[in-house]
Amino acid sequence: SDVVEFRDGRVYERYSQPQRVGDQIVGRVWSFRDVTTQRAAQRELVERERQLASTVEALRLSQRRSEMMADRMHAVASAAAGVLGADSLERLQEILRSACGKVIQFDAFTFALYNQDDHTLSILSAYDTDILVPGNTMSASGVPMERVIKERKSLVTLHASDPAAAGSKTMGTGRRSESIIRSPILGADRVLGVLSVQ
């Protein structure tokens, strides 16, 4: 048997068998059966199964994203509570480093305070693969953090050769990072500092 599909959408199954008179084959008998409705129902069932599988996968993905977002929001809420209780800039830095670690894995962490008057960044201290790097003050001119300050939004560079990473300064181990996320810390009407994780 085989299937014959017509241009108008009808579908027929075709069967054939030999016609016998005694032991002798004298011809062929063809039978046709309209299976248009059954085929349409099968196609609809397959499509519904595909849609259901797609919906289930979308729900799983949404649940994973929701769980990740809940974890991140918990980290942010914990950090906010810690920030309110911070009694020094060093303690504030530790709270922010801990909060970032709950949200994203990183090798290096920098917290820099921004001085709008002289356009400098004061890095309290930094961590590069858990090596404490002493703080210093540097000009914000020509470094990626300057863009973060001007645009007041995070900057992600995916590799050291990314044009947006031009002007990056090495510190700590002296190695160039493959990816860096720099985010501004905003006050009411100005940038207070910049967080950087690598």
Sequence and secondary structure as in RCSB ss.txt:
>XXXX:A:sequence
SDVVEFRDGRVYERYSQPQRVGDQIVGRVWSFRDVTTQRAAQRELVERERQLASTVEALRLSQRRSEMMADRMHA
VASAAAGVLGADSLERLQEILRSACGKVIQFDAFTFALYNQDDHTLSILSAYDTDILVPGNTMSASGVPMERVIK
ERKSLVTLHASDPAAAGSKTMGTGRRSESIIRSPILGADRVLGVLSVQ
>XXXX:A:secstr
 EEEE TTS EEEEEEEEEEETTEEEEEEEEEEE HHHHHHHHHHHHHHHHHHHHHHHHHHHHHHHHHHHHHHHH
HHHHHHHHHH  SHHHHHHHHHHHHHHHS  SEEEEEEEETTTTEEEEEEEEETTEEEEEEEEE TTSHHHHHHH
HTS EEE STT GGGTT    TT    S EEEEEEE SSSEEEEEEE 
